Amino acid sequence: MSPAFPWLRWAGFLWLAVWLPAYWSVWGGPNFLHLSDIAVVLTCIGLWNSSAVLLSSQAINSMAADLAWCLDAGWRLVLGHHLVGGTEYMWDPRYPLFVRLLSLFHIFLPMLLVWSLRRVGYDRRGLLVQSAIAALVLALSRLVDPARNINYAFRDPLFGRSWGPAPIHIAVIFAGILVIFYWPTHLVLARFLPPPAPDPK
C-alpha cells in the first residue's frame, strides 16, 4: 500500500535531522522527555508509517498544550509579560535564536496533525495510547534534575507545589492532564474527524 504522505514523510525526516541535534546541543538529552518534544518525534514517525493511531495520540497530546504555549508566547509578545509561563526561554538571549525559533513547531504541529487526520482518520485508540505514553514519561521525568521540573513531575504549574510523595504527585499531574487536556480533545476530534478507513481484506 502506498504511503498516505509520500512527500510529507520525507519533510518530517529532514525536520528531525535538523531539530534533534539542534535541541540536544542546547538543552541536552533530558529535554526530550517533554511530552511536546516526544510529540514531534512520534508525529514524524506517524507520518512516515501513515499510522492513524500514532497521529491520533499525538493530536490528543498537542492540541490544547500547544494552544496554551501559543497563548503564553503571544501574551508575552503583545503585552510584555507571560500569561501562565512556560515560554520564557523564547526571550532568553543565552540560547541561540535559531534554536529558539525551532520551537515555533508549537504553532504548526496542531494544524499538521488535524490535516493529516482528515486524510487517514481519527483513531479513537489514540486516547489510550497517549495516556500510556504520558504515564510512563511522567514517571521517567522524576529521574531528571528537579530544578528542570520536566512535565511538572515535581511541582504543579499553577501553585508551584508538590502534591505529596512521588507516586501521589505523579497521579495528580496525570489526572490533570487526562481531564483538562486529553479527554476534551479526544471528544472534539472524535466528533469532527472521520474514523480511519477499514483495512482492505
C-alpha positions in Angstrom: 0.0 0.0 0.0 1.4 3.4 -0.9 2.1 5.8 2.0 -0.6 8.4 2.8 2.0 11.2 2.9 4.5 10.5 0.1 6.4 13.8 0.4 5.5 14.9 3.9 7.1 11.8 5.4 10.4 13.0 4.0 9.8 16.5 5.2 9.4 15.1 8.7 12.6 13.1 8.4 14.5 16.2 7.3 13.0 18.2 10.2 14.2 15.6 12.7 17.6 15.7 11.1 17.9 19.4 11.9 15.7 19.7 15.1 17.0 16.8 17.1 20.7 17.7 17.1 20.0 21.4 17.5 17.8 20.8 20.5 20.2 18.3 22.0 23.2 20.6 21.7 21.4 23.4 23.6 19.1 21.7 26.1 20.6 18.2 26.3 19.0 14.8 26.2 16.6 15.1 29.2 14.8 17.8 27.3 13.3 15.1 25.0 11.3 13.8 27.9 9.0 16.8 27.4 5.7 15.5 26.1 5.6 18.2 23.5 9.0 17.1 22.2 8.0 13.5 22.2 5.0 14.5 20.1 7.3 15.9 17.4 9.2 12.7 17.1 6.1 10.4 17.2 4.3 12.7 14.7 7.1 12.3 12.2 7.1 8.5 12.8 3.3 8.5 12.3 3.6 10.4 9.0 6.3 8.0 7.8 4.2 5.0 8.6 0.8 6.6 7.8 -0.2 5.5 11.3 -3.7 6.8 12.2 -3.4 5.7 15.8 0.0 7.3 16.3 -1.1 10.6 14.7 -4.3 10.5 16.7 -2.4 10.0 20.0 -0.2 13.0 19.3 -3.1 15.1 18.3 -4.6 14.4 21.7 -1.3 15.4 23.3 -0.7 18.5 21.3 -3.9 20.4 20.5 -4.6 22.0 23.9 -1.0 22.0 25.2 0.3 23.8 22.1 -2.6 26.3 22.2 -1.5 27.1 25.8 2.1 27.6 24.5 0.9 29.9 21.8 -1.3 31.9 24.1 1.6 32.4 26.6 4.1 33.4 23.9 1.6 35.7 22.2 0.7 37.3 25.5 4.4 38.0 26.1 4.8 39.3 22.6 1.9 41.7 22.7 1.6 42.7 26.4 5.2 42.2 27.6 4.5 39.6 30.3 3.6 35.9 30.3 0.1 34.6 30.8 0.9 31.3 32.6 4.6 30.8 31.9 6.5 28.1 30.1 7.8 30.1 27.1 10.3 32.3 28.9 13.2 30.7 27.1 11.9 32.1 23.8 13.2 35.6 25.0 16.3 34.3 26.7 19.4 35.5 24.7 21.6 32.9 26.3 20.1 30.4 23.8 20.8 30.7 20.0 18.0 32.4 18.2 17.9 29.7 15.5 17.2 27.0 18.2 14.6 29.1 19.9 12.8 29.6 16.5 12.6 25.9 16.1 10.2 25.9 19.0 7.7 27.5 16.7 6.6 24.0 15.9 4.1 24.5 18.7 2.2 26.8 16.2 2.2 24.4 13.2 2.1 21.0 14.8 -1.6 21.0 15.7 -2.6 22.2 12.2 -0.4 19.5 10.7 -2.0 16.8 12.9 -5.6 17.9 12.1 -4.8 17.9 8.4 -3.2 14.5 8.5 -6.1 13.0 10.5 -8.5 14.3 7.9 -6.6 12.2 5.5 -6.1 9.0 7.5 -8.9 9.3 10.0 -9.0 9.8 13.8 -8.4 6.5 15.6 -10.1 6.5 19.0 -7.5 4.2 20.4 -5.2 7.2 20.4 -6.6 8.3 23.8 -5.4 5.0 25.4 -2.1 5.1 23.6 -1.3 8.7 24.6 -2.4 8.1 28.2 0.0 5.2 28.5 2.8 7.3 27.0 2.1 10.2 29.4 2.0 7.9 32.4 5.4 6.4 31.5 7.0 9.7 30.6 5.8 11.3 33.9 7.4 8.6 35.9 10.7 8.9 33.9 10.6 12.6 34.4 11.2 12.1 38.1 14.7 10.8 37.3 15.7 14.2 35.9 17.0 17.2 38.0 14.1 18.5 40.0 15.1 22.1 39.1 14.1 21.4 35.5 10.6 20.1 36.6 10.0 18.4 33.3 6.3 17.8 32.7 5.7 19.3 36.1 6.8 16.0 37.6 8.0 17.7 40.8 5.8 20.9 41.1 2.5 21.7 39.5 2.2 24.6 37.1 -0.5 26.6 38.9 0.7 26.6 42.6 4.3 25.6 42.2 3.9 22.9 44.8 4.3 19.2 45.2 1.2 17.1 46.0 2.9 14.6 48.2 5.3 11.7 47.6 6.3 11.0 44.1 3.5 8.4 43.2 0.8 10.7 44.5 2.2 13.8 42.8 2.5 11.9 39.5 -1.0 10.6 39.9 -2.4 14.2 40.4 -0.5 15.6 37.4 -1.6 12.7 35.2 -5.2 13.1 36.3 -5.0 16.8 35.5 -3.5 16.1 32.0 -6.2 13.5 31.3 -9.2 15.5 32.5 -8.1 19.0 31.3 -6.3 18.2 28.1 -6.7 14.7 26.8 -10.3 13.8 27.3 -11.9 17.0 26.0 -9.5 16.9 23.0 -10.5 13.3 22.3 -14.2 14.2 22.3 -13.7 17.1 19.9 -11.6 15.1 17.5 -13.9 12.1 17.6 -16.8 14.4 16.9 -15.4 16.3 13.9 -12.9 14.0 12.2 -13.7 10.8 10.3 -12.7 7.4 11.6 -9.9 5.5 9.8 -11.0 3.6 6.7 -11.3 -0.2 7.4 -8.4 -2.3 6.4 -8.9 -3.9 3.0 -9.4 -7.6 3.1 
